[in-house]
Amino acid sequence: MPHFQVDSTINTKQFDLNSAIEICDSVIDTIDFRYSIFNQPVLIKNCLIDYLLIHSSFFAAGLVIDSCVVKEKIQFEMGGHNKCPIIIQNNIFCKLFVFFDCIFDDRLIVQNNIFKQGSTVFNKTNTFGLEPFISDNIGPMDLIYAD
């Protein structure tokens, strides 16, 4: 049986941003990674998250969000230059997932997710160095977002 951790808030002050970060098998109120540059890979897996705050975050070495449930809106705005793959797979997003003015130098992979209120991946504000791989998602991926 896996060990599950319950945390109220996780933020960048708890990590060395030059080391790989893994957050797994946890119930979390807030992950606050706003306005940060991650020079090593970030993995968030098998988590129940209320708020995932990643506005103005650069995942230079890649980001994986896998098998999570995120309850509130995600605002991934002014994110980039993401020089390694960003992989978002097997998740349930209960609210809108906003991608706005992000630069993906490497592949964006979004597969097998449920977007209950949709996503703005294809809202024409994001830049893709390689064609994104978008597959087997439920919910619209081309919403236009105006806050």
Sequence and secondary structure as in RCSB ss.txt:
>XXXX:A:sequence
MPHFQVDSTINTKQFDLNSAIEICDSVIDTIDFRYSIFNQPVLIKNCLIDYLLIHSSFFAAGLVIDSCVVKEKIQ
FEMGGHNKCPIIIQNNIFCKLFVFFDCIFDDRLIVQNNIFKQGSTVFNKTNTFGLEPFISDNIGPMDLIYAD
>XXXX:A:secstr
    EEEEEEEGGGS TTS EEEESEEEEEEE TT EESS EEEES EEEEEE TT EETT EEEES EE S EE
EES   B S EEEES EESS EEEES EESS EEEES EESS B TTSS  EESS  EEES BS S      
